[in-house]
Amino acid sequence: MAEAFIVDAVRTPRGIGKPGKGALAHLHPQDLGATVLRAIRDRNALDTSRVDDIVWSCSQQRGKQGGDLGRLSALWAGFDVKASGTTIDRFCGGGISSVAFAAGQIMAGFEDVLIAGGTEMMSYHFELEALESQTDLGKLGRARGNEDLYREHPISAVGVAADAIAAMEGISRADLEALGVDSQRKAKQAIDEGRFAGSIVAVRNRDGTLALDHDEYPRPETTAETLAALKPAFVAMEQVPAASDGTTMRQMIERKYPDLEWQPTHHVGTSSGVVDGSAALLLASEQGLKDNGWTPRARIVTAVNAGDCPTLILNAPVPAAKKALERAGLGVEDIDVWEINEAFAVVTEKAIRDLGIDRAKVNINGGAIALGHPIGATGSILIGMALDELERSGGRYALVTMCAFGGMAPAIIIERIDA
C-alpha cells in the first residue's frame, strides 16, 4: 500500500462565533476556506491544476455553508478549475475524516496530491437558528426527527449528556474546572511563546484590510475561583424537547439509564468555545512529493472510526483511540502528543482516565475550552497543532480524536518524518 504524507498544515485564527461580536462573523464561509487554500498554494508553490481533489468538512451545510463548500472555496481562492472538490459531514469529527478520506485516496494509489480541511462559521449557526424559528423549517425538522440524533436541539443534547457522563464516571465539577483552567493556562503559554505563529494565516476583508490575525476566544485571566462562581449552563436545556414526540434529553437519558442521578455541572468555562474558523492540510503520495519537490513533515499511520451510545453522544473517543493504537501496533506510552478535543471537559478527562494517559501529553497547547471549536474545521486544526507540537518537542507519534454527534468518534495517528 502506498503511503500518504502531510506536506503542510495551516489554519485561520479562531474568531468569536457570534453575529456582531466576532471579528470574522461578517465574512462568508468561502472567505475563510479560500484564505487557508491560498496559503497552502502560496507556501508550497503549488500548481493548483495538479490538485487531484479537495476533501472538505462542514457540519451545517445549509444556506451560505451549503453547495459543496470545498469546491466553491477553491474557486473563490483562484484555484485552477481542474482542482475538484467535495464536502463531507461527520458533525464535529469531519475535520479528521476529511484528512482520513484524502489520505485513503493516496494510500489506495488512486491519486497523488490532495488538500483536506474544513470550515465552520458558528456565527452563521445563530443566523440559521433565527431563520428556522420564524419559518416552517423548524417544524419540518421536528417532523423528520429521530430521538437518537436530536437533530432539532443538538446543543442541549450534548450539554446535558456531558453532565450525565460526569456523574456516571464520578468526575466532579472541581475536576472539570481544573481541566478548564489548565486549558486556558496552556493556551496562554503557547500564544506567548509564538507556538502558533507558523501555522496561523491572517484573514482579510474583501477590501484587503485585516479582519483577524490572532485567536480571539482565549480567556487567560480564568482562575479556579472565577469558574467556581459560574452557574451550570444546561439546566434549562434539560427540559427542551429533543425528539418529535416532545421527549426531553433528560427523559431520554433517564429512560436508558434509570438508576443514574445527576446534577448539572458544565458551564462556559468547561465547555468548548463557539468560534468561526477554517483549516487546510496538503497531502501527497511519494510520487506527488517527487513531482513537486516537496519535503514531507509527517506520514499518516492509521485512521479509524468508532461508534458508541448515541444517547450519551460523547463517549466514542476512547474506543476510537484504542482501535487506532491496535491498528498501528502502538501502545498509549508510544504517543508523544495527544489531541483529545475539549468539546466538554468531561470528554477529555474521561479519556485521560480510561486510557491512563500522562496528562502532560494531552492538549499541550490548550484545547477547545480555551481556543474554541469551529465544528467541521476542528479536527483539521488539531492535526496541524499536533504536527507543530511534534516538531517543536521532537516527538514521534501523535494521536488525534474527538467526539462527534450521534455517538461517534474518528481517530488518526501521524508520525513525524525523521523522528
N, C-alpha and C positions, 0 to 999 in steps of 0.2 A: 504494500500500500504506500502511496506517495505521502510525503509529509507536508503539512501546512505550517507556514511561518508567519509571524507577525513582524511587519516591517516598521510600522509606526502607529501611534495612537494619539489622538488629540480630543479635546473637549472644549465646550464653551464654559465660561463661568456660570454658576447657577444663580439665577435671579429669583427674588421672592415671587411666588406664583399666585399673585392676587391682582386682579384688574385695578389699575390706578395706583398701585403701590410698588410693584416690581419694575426694575429698570428694563426688562425685556418684554413686559406684558403687552406693550403696544405693537410689537412686531408680529409678522406672520410666521407660522411654524416653518415654512420653507426658508425663511431668512436664517433661522438657526441651523437647519440642515445644510444649507448652502455654505454657511460660514465654516463648518468643520470639513466639508468636502473640498472647498477651495484650499484650505490649509493642508489637507492631505496631498492634494495635487501639487501645490507650490513647494512644500517642504521636501518632496521626493522626486521632483522633476518628472512628474507622471504625465505621460501621453494618455489622455483620457479615452482616446479611441481604442486603447488596448485593455481597458477595463471590461472584463467579461460580464460582470454583473455587480449590482449593488443590492445588498440584503439589509433592509431597514426595519426598525421596530417602532411601533406606536400603539398605545393601548386604546385611546379614544379616537378611532378612525371615523370621525364624523365631521361634517362642516369643513372648516379650514384644515383640519388634520386628516381629512379623507382623501380619496382619489390617488392612492399609491404615493405616499409622501417621499419614499426613497427616489423614485424616478423623477418626480416633479422637483425635488430639491436639487437633484443633479442637473437638470435642465436650467434651473434658476442660477446654479453655480457656474453655468457656461461650459459644462462638460460636453464632449462630443456626443452626438445623438446615438452613436454606436454603443455607448455605455448604458446597458439595460438596467432595470431596477425593479425590485419587488418589496412589498411591505408586509410584515407579519405581526401577529398579536399573540403573545403569551402573557397578557396582563403585565405584572411587574417583571416577569422573567424574560421578556422579549429581547432585551439588550444583550443577554448572554446567548440566547438562542440564535440571534442574527449572526453572531460570530461563529457559533457552532455550525449553523447551516452553511455559511460561506466556507468554513474550513472543510466541511464534508464534501463540498463540490470539488475542492482541490485534492483532498485525500482519495477521492474516487477516481481521480485522473480526468475529470470532465473539463476543468478549466484551470487557468493559471494565475489570474490576477482578479481579486475581488475586494470590494470595500464593504465592511459591515458596520452597523451602528444603529442609532435611534434618535428620536426626537420626542419630547413631550412638553407641551405647554400647559402646566397645571392651571395657570390663569385662565386659559380657554375653557377648562372644565367648568369653572364657575359660570362662564357665559352660556355653556350648553345647558347646565342645570337651570339657569334662569329662563332660558328659552323653553325648555321642556315643561317647566312649571306653568307656563302660560299657554300651552298648546295641548293637543291630543297625543303628542308623542309620549308623554309620561304614561297616559292611560294605555297606550299600545304596548309599552314595555311591561306594564303590570299584567296585561292580558297574556303576554308570552312568558311570564315569569316562571322560573324554576327555583324552588326553595333551596336547592343545593348550590345555586350560583348567586343568589341575592343580587340580581342584576340591577334592581332599582335603587338599592341603597348600599353599595359596596363599602363606603367609608364607615357607616355604622356597623356593618357586619364585621369588618376586620378589627375595629377598635374593641368591640365587645368580645370577640374571640380572643384577642390578646389578653384582656383582663381575665377571662376564664382559664386560659392556659397558665397564666401566672399562679392562680390559685391551685390548679391541678398539679403543678410542678413544685409548689411550696416556695415560690420566688416572691419575696416580699417587695413592697413598694420601695423600701430603702435600697434593696438590691438593684432594682430597676433604675432608681435615681442615681446611684453610684455609677452605673454604666453611662447614663446620660451626661453626667458631669465629666466623666473621663473622655467621652466623645468630643465634647467641646474643648477640653484641655489639649487633646492630641491634634485636633484641627488647628487650633491657635498656634501650636508649635510648628506644625507643617507650613502654615501660611507665613509665620515669622521667619522661618528658615528658607523660604522660597522653594519648597519641595514641589509645588505645582507649576512653577514658572515655565518649565519646559514643555508642558502639555496644554496649558490653557491658551485659547485663542480668543482675543478680544472680539466682541460683537459690535458691529457698527450699524448705525441707522442708514436708511437708504440714501440720505444726503451725504454720507461719509463721516458724519460726526460720531463720536464714541458713545455707544449705548452702555456697555459694561465690560470691565476688564478684570474683575475680581469676584470671588464668591460673595454673594450679598446676604446670605442667610445666617452665618455663624453668630453665636451669642457668647463670646469669650468671657463675659462677666458672670456667667452662670455659676452658681455655687450650690452645695447641698442644701443650704438654708433657703435659697430662693425657690428651689424645686419643691421642697417640703411644704412651702406655703401655697402651692398651686392646687386648684381643685381638679378632681378627675374629669376628663373631657367627655367620656362616653356614657354618662349616667342617663341623660335624656334619650340618647340614641338606642339604648336597650329596648325602648318601647316603640321605636319606629317600625312600621310594617316592613318586613323583608321578604315576603312571599305574596303571591297573588291572592291568597286566602286571608291575608291580614295578619298571619303569624309573625310575631316579632322575633328578632335574633335571639333574645334571651330565652324565649319559649322553645326555639329550635334546639338550642344547646341543652336546656333542661330536659327536653324530651329524649335526647340521645344520651345524656349523662345525668340521669335523675338524682344521683346521690351527690352531685357536685354543688357546693355552695361557694359563692364568690362575691367580692365587693369590687367596685371599680377602682383601678389603681393608675392606669396610664393617663398621661396628660401631655401637653405640648412639649414639655421637657424630656419626655421619654418616648416620643413618637417621631417619626420621620418628618422632616420639613417639607412644606408644599412649595415647590420651586419649578421654574422653567429651565430647560437645558437640552443639550444635544452632544453627541459624541460620535467619533468615527475611527475605525481601525483599518489599516491597509494590510491585506493578507496576500501571500503569493506562494506558489509552488517553487520547487528548486529551479525549474526551468524559468519561471517568472522572475526569480531573483537574477539569474544569469542574463536573461534578455534585457533587463533594466538596470543592471549594475548595482543592485541593492544589497546591503548587508542586513541580515535579519537580526531582530532583537530577541525574539523568543520563538518557540515552536509550540503548537498545540499538542498536548499529551493525550488528553481524552476529554470528551464532553458527553454528559449523560442527563437524563431526566428522571424524576421520581414523582409519584403521587401519594397523597396521604388523605386523612379525613377532611372532606370538603366542609363539614360543619365547623371544625376548628380552623380551617383555612391555612394556618401559618406554620404547620409542623413538618413540612416536607424537606427543608434544608438538611436535616440530619440524615435521613435515608439517602438523599441525593449525594451528600458528601461521602458517605460510606460506600455507595455504589461507585463513585468516581475513583476513590482510593483503591478499591478492589480491582477495577478495570485497569488501573495504571500500575498495579503491583506495588503500591506505596502504603506506608503507614502514616498515622497522624503526625508522628515525630519527624517525618521527612518533609513536611510542608513548612516552608520558612515564612510565608506570608499568607494569611487568611483574610479574605474579604467576605464577611457574612453580613448582608445588608441589614441595616438597622431600621427595618420597616416599623418595628416597635422594639423596645429594649428587650422584651421577653424572648424575641426570636433569637437574637444574638446570645443572650445569657443562657438560654436553654441549650443551644448548640455547643457553647463552651463547656457546659457541664456534662452533657451527654457524650461528647466526643473526647473529653479530657484534654482540651487544647490549652496550651500555655497562653495566658491572656496577653502577654507581651507581643504575641504574634498576630493578634486579631485586630483588624481595622486600625492599623498602626498610625495612620494619618487622619483619624477621625472618620465617622460614618455618617449615615443619612440623618441622624438626630441633629448633628451639628451642621452638616453641609447641604442636606436636602435630598429629595427623592423624586426626580422627574421620571416617573413610572417607566415608560418604554425605553428611556435612554440610560437608566441607572446601571444596568448590567454591563453595558459597553464602557461606561465611565469607570466602573470598578475594575474591569480587566486592565484598562490603561493605568489606573492607580496602582494595581498590583505589580504591573510590569515596571513602572517607575520605581517602586519601592524595592523590588528585586535588584534593580541596577544600583540604587543608592546604597543598599545594605550588603550587596554581594551574595544574596540568597540564590537558591537554585529553582525551587518549585513554589508556585502559588496556586491556591485553590479559591475559586470564587463561586459563591452560591447565594441564593436569595429565595424567599418565599414568593409565591405567585398566587393570585386569586384563584379560587376553585380548588385549593388544596394541592398545589403543585410546587415543584422547585427544579430548575435546571442547575447544573454544576459543571464547571470547567476547570481543568488543571493546565497550567502553562509552565514551560521550563525556559529559563533564561539561557540564551546561547552563550557558550564558553563559561558556563558556571563551574 
